[in-house]
Amino acid sequence: MTKQELKDYYWLKLNIKKLEQRIEELETIAMKQTSRLKNDADARVSHGAHDRMGDIVAEIEDLKDGLQEQLKKFYETMTRIEQAIEYLPAREQYLIRAKYIEMRTWEQIAVDMGYSWQHVHKIHSEALKLLA
């Protein structure tokens, strides 16, 4: 397990969050659009409204497909990380999980561990050597 693999996992997790947020936004828009279509007083719905709704649904489906691919990678990577971390001493396990899985800041980790920021970085460096 390399530092780059840990960083890739971190960014994968952030990208998944962004995809989920975008899907949620589009689903909200689609629900509003559906309500407008149902409540159209003239019972005449413009062709453009249907096209827009179709575009939204298509984008949601594309994003969900992409999200599934990202989640598959995410879980595979998480499994590899957990398997590698399991061989570290407890202190190093905590640090690696806090930084790369829980996405905590160095400052938060230092406070939680009761060490200086510099000492946390030293432990991190040692943990990465053990993972390699």
LONU-474210 format. One line per 3 residues: number of its first residue (from 1); for each residue x, y, z of N, C-alpha, C, O. Coordinates in Angstrom, 3 decimals. Atoms other than C-alpha are relative to their C-alpha. Layout:
NUM = X Y Z X Y Z X Y Z X Y Z | ...
END
This chain:
1 = 0.854 -1.172 0.000 0.000 0.000 0.000 0.899 1.234 0.000 1.761 1.384 0.865 | -0.834 -1.196 0.107 1.524 3.307 -1.081 -0.777 1.241 0.420 -2.003 1.222 0.522 | 0.628 -1.273 -0.344 0.848 6.884 -0.079 -0.915 0.445 -1.137 -1.984 1.003 -0.888
4 = 0.816 -0.400 1.144 -0.475 7.489 -3.603 -1.326 -0.759 -0.009 -2.367 -0.175 -0.314 | 1.242 0.775 -0.059 -3.020 4.672 -3.225 -0.925 0.544 1.089 -2.142 0.593 0.912 | 0.794 -0.590 -1.073 -4.157 6.210 0.056 -0.595 1.334 -0.437 -1.753 1.627 -0.141
7 = 0.505 -1.275 0.509 -4.465 9.626 -1.594 -1.087 -0.227 -1.045 -2.092 0.483 -1.061 | 1.015 0.314 1.012 -6.369 8.099 -4.520 -1.326 -0.366 0.657 -2.393 0.026 0.185 | 1.200 0.377 -0.741 -8.815 6.604 -2.033 -0.704 1.241 0.541 -1.926 1.361 0.450
10 = 0.516 -1.257 -0.537 -9.264 10.011 -0.401 -0.772 0.764 -1.077 -1.897 1.209 -0.849 | 0.646 -0.749 1.084 -10.064 11.670 -3.741 -1.186 -0.760 -0.580 -2.165 -0.145 -1.003 | 1.126 0.817 0.451 -12.303 8.808 -4.798 -1.204 0.240 0.908 -2.332 0.376 0.435
13 = 1.071 -0.237 -0.968 -14.330 9.335 -1.634 -0.629 1.381 -0.215 -1.851 1.520 -0.166 | 0.525 -1.345 0.261 -14.658 13.072 -2.345 -0.807 0.048 -1.293 -1.855 0.690 -1.346 | 0.722 0.019 1.273 -15.712 12.435 -5.939 -1.342 -0.704 0.135 -2.320 -0.290 -0.487
16 = 1.266 0.704 -0.237 -18.382 9.980 -4.773 -0.987 0.946 0.678 -2.163 0.979 0.316 | 0.877 -0.965 -0.678 -19.780 12.652 -2.446 -0.562 1.011 -0.998 -1.746 1.344 -0.947 | 0.444 -0.971 1.008 -19.946 15.116 -5.348 -1.039 -0.614 -0.940 -2.032 0.033 -1.272
19 = 0.973 0.685 0.858 -21.738 12.592 -7.570 -1.342 -0.156 0.725 -2.401 0.077 0.142 | 1.232 0.161 -0.772 -24.257 11.885 -4.817 -0.738 1.324 0.147 -1.965 1.366 0.056 | 0.619 -1.325 -0.109 -24.877 15.607 -4.337 -0.660 0.414 -1.319 -1.767 0.953 -1.320
22 = 0.553 -0.373 1.304 -25.413 16.141 -8.070 -1.262 -0.808 -0.303 -2.235 -0.262 -0.824 | 1.180 0.835 0.207 -27.846 13.218 -8.260 -1.159 0.542 0.839 -2.288 0.641 0.357 | 1.038 -0.543 -0.874 -29.761 14.647 -5.309 -0.566 1.306 -0.555 -1.778 1.516 -0.530
25 = 0.443 -1.262 0.605 -29.898 18.092 -6.970 -0.925 -0.263 -1.183 -1.992 0.342 -1.295 | 0.802 0.294 1.188 -31.211 16.635 -10.213 -1.327 -0.658 0.359 -2.346 -0.381 -0.274 | 1.250 0.630 -0.421 -33.786 14.491 -8.436 -0.961 1.036 0.570 -2.171 0.934 0.370
28 = 0.830 -1.095 -0.513 -35.051 17.613 -6.649 -0.589 0.806 -1.151 -1.772 1.146 -1.140 | 0.475 -0.732 1.180 -35.288 19.451 -9.969 -1.068 -0.813 -0.721 -2.090 -0.270 -1.140 | 0.962 0.864 0.689 -37.086 16.486 -11.522 -1.330 -0.033 0.741 -2.388 -0.016 0.112
31 = 1.238 0.012 -0.771 -39.613 16.393 -8.685 -0.771 1.305 -0.179 -1.995 1.294 -0.312 | 0.644 -1.301 0.215 -40.313 20.115 -9.081 -0.598 0.067 -1.401 -1.709 0.561 -1.589 | 0.466 0.006 1.383 -40.635 19.679 -12.837 -1.259 -0.866 -0.127 -2.210 -0.489 -0.812
34 = 1.160 0.896 0.039 -43.053 16.771 -12.347 -1.215 0.679 0.612 -2.323 0.573 0.085 | 1.102 -0.714 -0.641 -45.163 18.860 -9.982 -0.561 1.064 -0.925 -1.777 1.235 -1.011 | 0.459 -1.031 0.946 -45.319 21.661 -12.535 -0.798 -0.617 -1.132 -1.831 -0.083 -1.535
37 = 0.706 0.652 1.101 -46.347 19.272 -15.278 -1.384 -0.475 0.447 -2.353 -0.360 -0.303 | 1.278 0.494 -0.516 -49.099 17.776 -13.108 -0.964 1.135 0.295 -2.177 0.976 0.159 | 0.835 -1.126 -0.404 -50.366 21.171 -12.010 -0.241 1.006 -1.121 -0.744 2.102 -0.873
40 = 0.189 -0.926 1.117 -50.444 22.744 -15.461 -1.496 0.277 -0.175 -2.268 -0.612 -0.533 | 1.421 -0.377 0.016 -53.745 24.630 -15.395 -0.647 -0.198 -1.360 -1.831 -0.527 -1.429 | 0.560 0.139 1.352 -54.224 24.481 -19.165 -0.027 -1.434 -0.471 -0.591 -1.741 -1.522
43 = -0.124 1.413 0.387 -53.517 20.751 -19.246 0.752 -0.137 -1.312 0.717 -1.187 -1.953 | -0.849 0.066 1.181 -51.241 21.606 -22.129 1.438 0.105 0.480 1.822 1.083 1.120 | -1.397 0.017 -0.413 -47.653 20.719 -21.538 0.851 0.219 -1.236 0.696 -0.451 -2.257
46 = -0.841 -0.291 1.153 -45.081 22.163 -23.804 0.959 -1.152 -0.263 1.356 -1.878 0.649 | -0.950 1.044 0.394 -42.816 19.821 -25.711 1.346 0.225 0.686 2.035 -0.731 1.040 | -1.267 -0.343 -0.641 -39.833 21.651 -24.199 0.086 -0.506 1.424 1.155 -0.921 1.873
49 = 0.011 0.480 -1.383 -40.881 20.695 -20.671 0.272 -1.496 0.049 0.998 -1.973 0.922 | -0.248 1.441 0.047 -40.949 17.014 -21.613 1.455 -0.286 -0.375 2.082 -1.193 0.173 | -1.397 0.182 0.386 -37.565 17.339 -23.325 0.921 0.254 1.184 1.872 -0.496 1.404
52 = -0.821 -0.342 -1.162 -36.096 18.987 -20.218 -0.062 -1.138 1.024 0.961 -1.532 1.585 | 0.172 1.084 -0.959 -37.519 16.249 -17.999 0.769 -1.240 -0.463 1.418 -1.910 0.340 | -0.732 1.141 0.550 -36.096 13.573 -20.293 1.498 0.168 0.153 2.205 -0.790 0.466
55 = -1.418 -0.291 -0.159 -32.692 15.239 -20.199 0.440 -0.198 1.456 1.509 -0.746 1.727 | -0.317 0.140 -1.423 -32.775 15.354 -16.402 0.056 -1.473 0.381 0.995 -1.911 1.045 | 0.046 1.429 -0.325 -33.765 11.691 -16.114 1.210 -0.720 -0.596 1.816 -1.565 0.062
58 = -1.155 0.625 0.649 -31.055 10.677 -18.587 1.295 0.328 0.753 2.151 -0.537 0.939 | -1.208 -0.386 -0.738 -28.421 12.639 -16.670 0.064 -0.721 1.348 1.130 -1.166 1.771 | 0.039 0.718 -1.277 -29.541 11.089 -13.379 0.453 -1.447 -0.205 1.264 -1.963 0.565
61 = -0.374 1.402 0.257 -29.233 7.596 -14.867 1.480 -0.138 -0.320 2.130 -1.071 0.151 | -1.434 0.028 0.309 -25.777 8.353 -16.295 0.837 0.184 1.260 1.834 -0.509 1.465 | -0.730 -0.241 -1.236 -24.629 9.723 -12.957 -0.078 -1.199 0.936 0.906 -1.536 1.595
64 = 0.148 1.185 -0.850 -26.002 6.701 -11.109 0.886 -1.141 -0.493 1.463 -1.875 0.309 | -0.898 1.023 0.554 -24.112 4.390 -13.473 1.447 0.300 0.390 2.184 -0.587 0.820 | -1.353 -0.409 -0.375 -20.920 6.363 -12.864 0.245 -0.176 1.489 1.329 -0.580 1.910
67 = -0.118 0.163 -1.443 -21.571 6.330 -9.143 0.210 -1.463 0.365 1.021 -1.771 1.239 | -0.173 1.425 -0.280 -21.903 2.541 -9.152 1.424 -0.456 -0.297 2.002 -1.235 0.461 | -1.385 0.347 0.336 -18.525 2.226 -10.894 0.963 0.534 1.059 1.885 -0.163 1.485
70 = -0.859 -0.611 -1.011 -16.930 4.619 -8.405 -0.122 -0.742 1.337 0.876 -0.958 2.024 | 0.199 0.725 -1.252 -18.476 2.766 -5.455 0.693 -1.357 -0.017 1.236 -1.800 0.995 | -0.689 1.289 0.111 -17.117 -0.532 -6.733 1.496 0.182 0.252 2.096 -0.573 1.017
73 = -1.420 -0.299 -0.204 -13.600 0.954 -6.920 0.263 0.358 1.462 1.241 -0.077 2.069 | -0.123 -0.463 -1.378 -14.120 2.580 -3.543 0.061 -1.179 0.967 0.948 -1.233 1.820 | 0.042 1.132 -0.924 -15.025 -0.667 -1.775 1.186 -0.947 -0.205 1.695 -1.520 0.759
76 = -1.183 0.829 0.250 -12.222 -2.607 -3.469 1.242 0.627 0.640 2.050 -0.060 1.265 | -1.142 -0.708 -0.566 -9.704 0.039 -2.431 -0.060 -0.005 1.522 0.956 -0.203 2.188 | 0.159 -0.003 -1.453 -11.117 0.255 1.092 0.388 -1.358 0.583 1.019 -1.425 1.638
79 = -0.353 1.344 -0.466 -10.744 -3.508 1.469 1.512 -0.180 0.005 2.070 -0.714 0.963 | -1.463 0.110 0.063 -7.093 -3.352 0.332 0.662 0.823 1.112 1.621 0.376 1.741 | -0.563 -0.859 -1.046 -6.389 -0.477 2.719 -0.185 -0.655 1.369 0.759 -0.727 2.156
82 = 0.263 0.630 -1.304 -8.035 -2.233 5.672 0.889 -1.228 0.200 1.391 -1.456 1.301 | -0.865 1.174 -0.118 -6.086 -5.420 4.938 1.440 0.405 0.296 2.128 -0.244 1.084 | -1.372 -0.467 -0.231 -2.821 -3.461 4.820 0.137 0.616 1.392 1.129 0.375 2.080
85 = -0.041 -0.685 -1.295 -3.616 -1.381 7.918 0.007 -0.993 1.157 0.620 -0.746 2.195 | 0.158 0.977 -1.090 -4.439 -4.447 9.981 1.352 -0.486 0.550 1.419 -0.955 1.686 | -1.316 0.456 -0.446 -0.705 -5.282 10.188 0.813 1.101 0.686 1.921 0.858 1.163
88 = -0.699 -1.105 -0.666 0.249 -1.872 11.583 -0.244 -0.040 1.502 -1.238 -0.599 1.965 | 0.275 -0.180 -1.433 0.653 -1.129 15.279 -1.245 0.882 0.178 -1.600 1.647 -0.719 | 1.277 -0.683 -0.253 -2.517 0.326 16.852 0.071 1.509 -0.239 -0.839 2.079 -0.840
91 = -0.144 -1.452 0.161 -1.245 3.932 16.907 0.033 0.388 -1.475 -0.614 1.352 -1.884 | -0.121 -0.278 1.424 -0.343 3.851 13.220 -1.318 -0.308 -0.722 -1.706 0.402 -1.650 | 1.315 0.317 0.565 -3.657 2.162 12.367 -0.941 1.183 0.187 -1.619 1.611 -0.747
94 = 0.878 -1.124 -0.307 -5.505 4.986 14.081 0.298 1.190 -0.911 -0.611 1.794 -1.481 | -0.401 -1.161 0.796 -3.531 7.659 12.247 -0.399 -0.169 -1.469 -0.983 0.739 -2.060 | 0.307 0.227 1.418 -3.928 6.120 8.779 -1.509 0.018 -0.229 -1.975 0.609 -1.204
97 = 1.469 -0.025 0.132 -7.671 5.529 9.292 -0.544 1.420 0.130 -1.391 1.848 -0.654 | 0.479 -1.364 -0.230 -8.195 9.035 10.652 0.285 0.895 -1.210 -0.562 1.691 -1.615 | -0.381 -0.881 1.118 -6.354 10.675 7.763 -0.673 -0.389 -1.308 -1.252 0.464 -1.980
100 = 0.416 0.383 1.346 -7.375 8.640 4.741 -1.419 -0.563 -0.079 -2.064 -0.442 -1.120 | 1.349 0.560 0.048 -10.631 6.919 5.664 -1.010 0.993 0.559 -2.070 1.208 -0.029 | 0.914 -0.964 -0.605 -12.220 9.486 7.977 0.198 1.414 -0.530 -0.616 2.299 -0.266
103 = -0.299 -1.267 0.659 -10.631 12.382 6.034 0.133 1.155 1.002 -0.362 2.257 0.763 | -0.190 -1.014 -1.025 -9.644 14.287 9.165 1.260 0.802 -0.297 2.155 0.339 -1.004 | -1.170 -0.859 0.222 -7.159 17.150 9.194 1.132 -0.437 0.920 0.925 -1.127 1.918
106 = -1.166 0.305 -0.825 -3.651 16.837 10.566 -0.176 0.583 1.396 0.195 -0.043 2.389 | 0.199 -0.656 -1.289 -4.586 19.263 13.322 -0.961 -0.800 0.880 -0.707 -0.975 2.072 | 0.957 0.806 -0.763 -7.605 17.172 14.389 0.659 -1.285 0.501 0.458 -1.698 1.643
109 = -0.667 1.253 -0.372 -5.503 14.021 14.400 1.000 0.253 1.123 1.072 -0.523 2.075 | -0.996 -0.322 -1.034 -2.743 15.668 16.451 -0.677 0.215 1.345 -0.197 -0.285 2.363 | 0.729 -0.244 -1.248 -5.244 16.856 19.066 -0.527 -1.316 0.564 -0.363 -1.596 1.752
112 = 0.558 1.275 -0.457 -6.961 13.460 19.240 1.062 -0.943 0.545 0.843 -1.643 1.534 | -1.064 0.912 -0.412 -3.691 11.599 19.545 0.836 0.559 1.159 1.583 -0.172 1.809 | -0.770 -0.609 -1.077 -2.224 14.065 22.026 1.458 0.229 -0.350 2.318 0.278 0.530
115 = -1.369 -0.238 0.466 0.876 14.670 19.921 0.059 1.337 -0.723 -0.966 1.901 -1.105 | -0.174 -1.212 0.804 2.319 17.709 18.216 -0.245 -0.341 -1.466 -0.210 -1.506 -1.862 | 0.217 0.145 1.439 1.612 18.243 14.528 1.214 -0.683 -0.632 1.066 -1.567 -1.476
118 = -1.228 0.565 0.546 5.262 17.413 13.765 0.135 -1.478 0.354 0.549 -2.285 -0.479 | -0.121 1.396 -0.421 5.169 14.188 15.771 -0.990 -0.885 -0.768 -0.676 -2.021 -1.121 | 0.993 0.749 0.789 2.005 13.084 13.965 0.549 -0.281 -1.398 0.362 -1.374 -1.932
121 = -0.594 0.202 1.327 3.821 13.578 10.654 1.115 -1.038 0.043 1.293 -1.807 -0.902 | -1.061 1.013 -0.145 6.731 11.510 11.923 -0.624 -1.396 0.087 -0.153 -2.332 -0.557 | 0.701 1.287 -0.109 4.359 8.697 12.908 -0.574 -0.396 -1.359 -0.510 -1.562 -1.750
124 = 0.563 0.247 1.333 2.666 9.019 9.505 1.071 -0.539 -0.935 0.851 -1.512 -1.655 | -1.106 0.441 0.854 6.001 8.681 7.735 0.407 -1.435 0.333 0.638 -2.246 -0.564 | -0.350 1.368 -0.424 6.842 5.574 9.777 -1.077 -1.001 -0.438 -0.768 -2.111 -0.872
127 = 1.106 0.898 0.399 3.404 4.083 9.059 0.064 -0.301 -1.493 -0.147 -1.438 -1.917 | -0.095 0.201 1.455 3.856 4.606 5.322 1.143 -0.965 -0.346 1.012 -1.782 -1.257 | -1.122 0.927 0.224 7.224 2.808 5.469 -0.427 -1.437 0.323 -0.077 -2.378 -0.389
130 = 0.480 1.341 -0.375 5.564 -0.114 7.243 -0.998 -0.558 -1.013 -1.062 -1.769 -1.226 | 0.993 0.439 0.986 2.799 -0.225 4.621 0.639 -0.407 -1.338 0.085 -1.218 -2.079 | -0.647 0.241 1.298 5.243 -0.302 1.695 0.552 -1.409 -0.128 1.122 -1.757 -1.162
END
